[in-house]
Amino acid sequence: MSPPVRDLAKQVLGGLPLAAEASQWLKPDGAVPMHGYSLERLAAHLPGWVAATAQARRTTDGGRPQRVLILGFLRWWVECGSAIGLLLAAEGHKVDLAFLPHLRYTETIPLFDVRRQRIYFRRILSALDPLVRSVSLHGGDRQVLVPELEGDLERLSRIDVQYVTMREQLDLGPGGEDRPLYQLRLERNRAAARATQHLLQRGAYDAVVVPNASILEFGAVYHAARRLGVRVVSYEFGEQRQRVWLAQDTEVMRLDISPLWEVRGHDALTQEEEEAIRSLYGARRGARLWAHFGRQWQVGESHGAQAARAQLGIDPQRPMVLLCTNVVGDSMSLGREVYTDGMADWLMLTARHFAERPDAQLVVRVHPGESYGTGHPSVEIVRQAVPSLPGHVIVVPPESPINTYDLIELAHLGLVYTSTSGIEMVMNGVPVIVSGATHYRGKGFAHEPTSQAEYLRTLDELLCQPLGRRLDQATIKKAWRYAHRFFFEFPFPFPWHIEQMWEDMQERPFESIVPAETRAHLRPTLEALAGLPIDWRARAQQSREAVAAALLGAGA
């Protein structure tokens, strides 16, 4: 059957009762529907997981168990959500796992295939019963979205297009090249929001657990639950293994550590804490792995500031300004506008300004993460802003072996949108202007303009400061304290990382984690995931233990 004829047949069959069911039943056991994806690896492990959980399950300590809804969308989040759901069930909570059967978020899937995938999911996830109930996140087609939620979804869908295309500047007008994808994302996000409203209004959940929360259907479920007043716990995995970021009633990708900073921001670093953050910083500069940090931050090793100066032809008699970009289209920078239309707009504004300032030098260090994507978006953004780059505006591409930390040592001033390199520049005494809504904005150690005019004025004023001037020690120490709280105290312990979950489970099998005596160290994580209040002061003790373990693991 040719594709057009097959697609037409699926459109017809998709609306017929039991057609998809009959088709799936006739398939060999375990057959994955077209446009679907396999959960067979999960299926192989679920019986053992469920048996271990049933044996380890406890009742909550005199309190009412939380009723928790976990979102599973895309294979790895369904797998991770199943493990989280069973860990919460072991703690005595009542857990539902809501799944979305879509594989691709950039194309419309025939209803016939969606229905077949739901049946396939239900067969696999039925193994979670009776500890975790699986429910399909669909329905509620007649739900009316509140106007505020409609606005949330429109903003979310625009971010989705930026995320998919890795472009911040979009053409969403009638006939625009980005309009079809925007309409598809808006349709899909509305459907997910309606289904979430329908499900939450039928069941009284204490918390909804959502990965990421800033993009795609993750964001749609997040916004729908928040508009209904239900607590949302969002989670994501960063650069550290055995750690997870958690946030309650906010998007975890905003990395807002304000509640932690309020109780720990004024506490001086202990000797052990200072040793840990200095050791970590040394590894970041030296392009080395450190303890449970599973990522190198530099392409090349440090060869010293003078070597970088000679390689780039930087004039020591003129101030050098270091601009560190974010990865274009990354969910950690999208939707973080303060006074520009995004990072790309800010980058273009800055490049044009320096093109007219031959008395200063601008070095644009493109995020090394862009070397893993398609093209060099940040390089093209600068070229679009200034087609003929003058010699004093230098772009360092993502794959360059030049070490960013060597450039920090040379910098008179640092410019960032939301990059954590801004923290590290202040740690080295370099003044920094932050232009996006990043997590360390408002923490008292960076310049934070709220308008284009204020940005350019602040930039020009700082350029006029004497060469070699550094920040005062109080500001530098505050940045060091913040770095420690952010890297060591904000992440929660968790045994597996989403990017290598099955590899991690070879070392730390689920069955070895779920027993009460080994699960105890995860209790703060599981309580937070269940929507219970986080005691950030108590996290300090856990942090001290994590620091000691990290130093031991790093050989420090």
Backbone hydrogen bonds, N-H to C=O, Kabsch-Sander energy under -0.5 kcal/mol:
donor,donor_aa,acceptor,acceptor_aa,energy
6,R,2,S,-2.9
7,D,3,P,-3.0
8,L,4,P,-2.1
9,A,5,V,-2.4
10,K,6,R,-2.2
11,Q,7,D,-1.9
12,V,8,L,-1.8
13,L,9,A,-3.0
14,G,10,K,-2.4
15,G,11,Q,-0.5
15,G,12,V,-1.0
16,L,13,L,-1.5
19,A,16,L,-1.5
20,A,16,L,-0.5
22,A,18,L,-2.7
23,S,19,A,-2.2
24,Q,20,A,-2.5
25,W,21,E,-2.6
26,L,22,A,-1.6
27,K,23,S,-0.5
27,K,24,Q,-0.9
31,A,28,P,-2.5
36,G,33,P,-1.9
43,A,39,L,-2.6
44,A,40,E,-1.9
45,H,41,R,-0.9
45,H,42,L,-0.8
46,L,42,L,-2.1
49,W,45,H,-2.2
50,V,46,L,-3.1
51,A,47,P,-2.2
52,A,48,G,-2.2
53,T,49,W,-2.4
54,A,50,V,-2.7
55,Q,51,A,-1.7
56,A,52,A,-1.7
57,R,53,T,-1.4
58,R,90,A,-2.0
62,G,60,T,-2.6
68,V,66,Q,-0.7
68,V,94,K,-3.0
69,L,207,A,-2.4
70,I,96,D,-2.9
71,L,209,V,-2.7
72,G,98,A,-3.2
73,F,71,L,-0.5
74,L,100,L,-0.6
77,W,74,L,-0.8
78,V,74,L,-2.0
79,E,75,R,-2.5
80,C,76,W,-2.3
81,G,77,W,-2.8
82,S,78,V,-2.0
83,A,79,E,-1.7
84,I,80,C,-2.6
85,G,81,G,-2.7
86,L,82,S,-2.0
87,L,83,A,-2.1
88,L,84,I,-2.6
89,A,85,G,-2.2
90,A,86,L,-2.3
91,E,87,L,-1.1
92,G,89,A,-1.7
93,H,88,L,-2.1
94,K,66,Q,-2.5
95,V,93,H,-0.6
95,V,131,L,-0.7
96,D,68,V,-2.6
97,L,133,R,-3.0
98,A,70,I,-2.9
98,A,96,D,-0.6
99,F,97,L,-0.5
99,F,135,V,-2.4
100,L,72,G,-1.9
103,L,35,H,-0.5
113,D,110,P,-0.6
114,V,110,P,-2.1
115,R,111,L,-2.8
116,R,112,F,-1.9
117,Q,113,D,-2.4
118,R,114,V,-2.1
119,I,115,R,-1.9
120,Y,116,R,-2.3
121,F,117,Q,-2.9
122,R,118,R,-2.8
123,R,119,I,-2.1
124,I,120,Y,-2.0
125,L,121,F,-3.4
126,S,122,R,-1.3
127,A,124,I,-1.2
128,L,125,L,-2.0
129,D,126,S,-1.4
131,L,128,L,-1.2
132,V,128,L,-1.8
133,R,95,V,-2.0
135,V,97,L,-2.5
137,L,99,F,-2.8
138,H,136,S,-1.9
143,Q,140,G,-2.0
145,L,143,Q,-0.6
149,L,146,V,-0.5
150,E,146,V,-2.1
151,G,147,P,-2.0
152,D,148,E,-1.9
153,L,149,L,-2.4
154,E,150,E,-1.8
155,R,151,G,-2.1
156,L,152,D,-2.5
157,S,153,L,-2.5
158,R,154,E,-1.7
159,I,155,R,-2.0
160,D,156,L,-2.4
161,V,157,S,-1.8
162,Q,158,R,-2.0
163,Y,159,I,-2.8
164,V,160,D,-2.6
165,T,161,V,-2.7
166,M,162,Q,-1.5
167,R,162,Q,-0.9
170,L,168,E,-0.7
172,L,170,L,-0.7
176,G,173,G,-2.9
178,D,171,D,-1.8
179,R,171,D,-0.6
179,R,176,G,-1.2
182,Y,178,D,-2.1
183,Q,179,R,-2.7
184,L,180,P,-2.3
185,R,181,L,-2.7
186,L,182,Y,-2.6
187,E,183,Q,-2.3
188,R,184,L,-2.6
189,N,185,R,-2.8
190,R,186,L,-2.5
191,A,187,E,-2.2
192,A,188,R,-2.2
193,A,189,N,-2.4
194,R,190,R,-2.8
195,A,191,A,-2.4
196,T,192,A,-2.1
197,Q,193,A,-2.7
198,H,194,R,-2.7
199,L,195,A,-2.3
200,L,196,T,-3.0
201,Q,197,Q,-2.3
202,R,198,H,-0.8
203,G,199,L,-1.4
205,Y,203,G,-1.2
206,D,67,R,-2.6
207,A,67,R,-1.5
208,V,231,R,-2.3
209,V,69,L,-3.4
210,V,208,V,-0.6
210,V,233,V,-2.7
212,N,235,Y,-2.6
213,A,211,P,-2.9
218,F,215,I,-0.6
219,G,215,I,-1.8
219,G,216,L,-0.8
220,A,216,L,-1.5
221,V,217,E,-2.6
222,Y,218,F,-2.1
223,H,219,G,-2.8
224,A,220,A,-2.2
225,A,221,V,-2.4
226,R,222,Y,-2.3
227,R,223,H,-2.4
228,L,224,A,-1.1
229,G,226,R,-1.4
230,V,225,A,-2.5
231,R,206,D,-0.6
233,V,208,V,-3.0
234,S,232,V,-0.6
234,S,247,A,-2.5
235,Y,210,V,-1.7
236,E,245,W,-1.6
241,R,292,H,-3.5
243,R,240,Q,-0.7
244,V,492,F,-2.3
245,W,236,E,-3.0
247,A,234,S,-2.0
249,D,232,V,-3.7
249,D,247,A,-0.5
253,M,212,N,-0.9
254,R,251,E,-1.9
255,L,252,V,-2.2
257,I,255,L,-0.9
261,W,257,I,-3.0
262,E,258,S,-2.3
263,V,259,P,-0.8
263,V,260,L,-0.6
264,R,260,L,-1.9
265,G,261,W,-2.4
267,D,264,R,-0.9
274,E,270,T,-2.8
275,E,271,Q,-2.2
276,A,272,E,-2.0
277,I,273,E,-2.3
278,R,274,E,-2.2
279,S,275,E,-2.1
280,L,276,A,-2.4
281,Y,277,I,-2.4
282,G,278,R,-2.2
283,A,279,S,-1.8
284,R,280,L,-2.4
285,R,281,Y,-2.4
286,G,282,G,-2.1
287,A,284,R,-0.9
288,R,283,A,-2.6
290,W,293,F,-0.7
293,F,290,W,-2.9
294,G,239,E,-2.7
294,G,292,H,-0.6
308,A,304,G,-1.6
309,R,305,A,-2.5
310,A,306,Q,-2.3
311,Q,307,A,-2.2
312,L,308,A,-2.1
313,G,309,R,-1.1
314,I,309,R,-2.1
318,R,315,D,-1.4
321,V,319,P,-0.5
321,V,361,Q,-3.4
322,L,320,M,-0.5
322,L,413,L,-2.5
323,L,321,V,-0.6
323,L,363,V,-2.9
324,C,322,L,-0.6
324,C,415,L,-2.0
325,T,323,L,-0.6
325,T,365,R,-1.8
330,D,327,V,-2.0
333,S,330,D,-1.9
334,L,330,D,-1.5
336,R,333,S,-1.0
346,W,342,G,-2.1
347,L,343,M,-2.9
348,M,344,A,-2.4
349,L,345,D,-2.4
350,T,346,W,-2.4
351,A,347,L,-2.5
352,R,348,M,-2.4
353,H,349,L,-1.9
354,F,350,T,-2.3
355,A,351,A,-1.7
356,E,352,R,-0.7
356,E,353,H,-0.8
357,R,354,F,-2.0
360,A,357,R,-1.8
361,Q,319,P,-2.6
362,L,392,H,-2.6
363,V,321,V,-3.0
363,V,361,Q,-0.5
364,V,362,L,-0.6
364,V,394,I,-3.3
365,R,323,L,-3.1
365,R,363,V,-0.8
366,V,364,V,-0.9
366,V,396,V,-2.3
370,E,367,H,-2.2
371,S,368,P,-1.7
372,Y,369,G,-1.5
373,G,370,E,-1.1
375,G,373,G,-0.6
380,E,376,H,-2.2
381,I,377,P,-2.1
382,V,378,S,-2.0
383,R,379,V,-2.0
384,Q,380,E,-2.3
385,A,381,I,-1.9
386,V,382,V,-2.8
389,L,387,P,-0.7
393,V,390,P,-1.9
394,I,362,L,-3.2
394,I,392,H,-0.6
396,V,364,V,-3.2
396,V,394,I,-0.5
400,S,397,P,-1.7
406,D,403,N,-0.8
407,L,403,N,-1.3
408,I,404,T,-2.0
409,E,405,Y,-1.4
410,L,406,D,-0.8
410,L,407,L,-0.6
411,A,407,L,-1.1
411,A,408,I,-0.6
412,H,320,M,-3.3
413,L,320,M,-1.1
414,G,431,P,-2.7
415,L,322,L,-2.7
416,V,433,I,-2.2
417,Y,324,C,-0.6
422,G,419,S,-1.6
423,I,420,T,-0.9
424,E,420,T,-1.3
425,M,421,S,-2.1
426,V,422,G,-1.8
427,M,423,I,-2.3
428,N,424,E,-0.9
428,N,425,M,-0.6
429,G,426,V,-2.2
430,V,425,M,-2.7
433,I,414,G,-2.4
434,V,432,V,-0.5
434,V,447,H,-3.1
435,S,416,V,-2.0
435,S,433,I,-0.5
436,G,417,Y,-1.8
437,A,336,R,-2.4
438,T,436,G,-2.1
441,R,438,T,-1.5
443,K,440,Y,-1.4
447,H,432,V,-3.0
455,Y,451,S,-2.3
456,L,452,Q,-2.5
457,R,453,A,-2.1
458,T,454,E,-2.7
459,L,455,Y,-2.6
460,D,456,L,-2.3
461,E,457,R,-2.2
462,L,458,T,-2.3
463,L,459,L,-1.9
464,C,460,D,-0.9
464,C,461,E,-0.5
465,Q,462,L,-1.2
469,R,466,P,-1.7
471,L,429,G,-2.1
476,I,472,D,-1.9
477,K,473,Q,-2.8
478,K,474,A,-1.8
479,A,475,T,-1.8
480,W,476,I,-1.9
481,R,477,K,-2.4
482,Y,478,K,-2.5
483,A,479,A,-2.5
484,H,480,W,-2.0
485,R,481,R,-2.5
486,F,482,Y,-2.8
487,F,483,A,-2.8
488,F,484,H,-2.6
489,E,484,H,-0.9
489,E,485,R,-0.8
490,F,485,R,-1.9
492,F,244,V,-3.3
494,F,242,Q,-1.5
500,Q,497,H,-1.2
501,M,498,I,-0.7
504,D,500,Q,-2.8
505,M,501,M,-2.0
506,Q,502,W,-0.8
506,Q,503,E,-0.7
507,E,503,E,-0.9
507,E,504,D,-0.7
508,R,504,D,-2.9
512,S,509,P,-1.3
513,I,509,P,-0.9
513,I,510,F,-1.1
514,V,510,F,-2.1
518,T,515,P,-0.8
519,R,515,P,-2.3
520,A,516,A,-1.1
522,L,519,R,-1.6
523,R,520,A,-1.6
526,L,522,L,-2.8
527,E,523,R,-3.0
528,A,524,P,-2.0
529,L,525,T,-2.4
530,A,526,L,-1.8
531,G,528,A,-1.5
532,L,527,E,-2.4
536,W,534,I,-1.1
539,R,535,D,-1.1
540,A,537,R,-1.2
541,Q,538,A,-0.8
542,Q,538,A,-1.1
543,S,539,R,-2.4
544,R,540,A,-2.1
545,E,541,Q,-1.8
546,A,542,Q,-2.5
547,V,543,S,-3.0
548,A,544,R,-2.1
549,A,545,E,-2.1
550,A,546,A,-2.7
551,L,547,V,-2.8
552,L,548,A,-1.9
553,G,549,A,-2.7
554,A,550,A,-2.2
555,G,551,L,-0.7
555,G,552,L,-0.7
556,A,551,L,-2.3
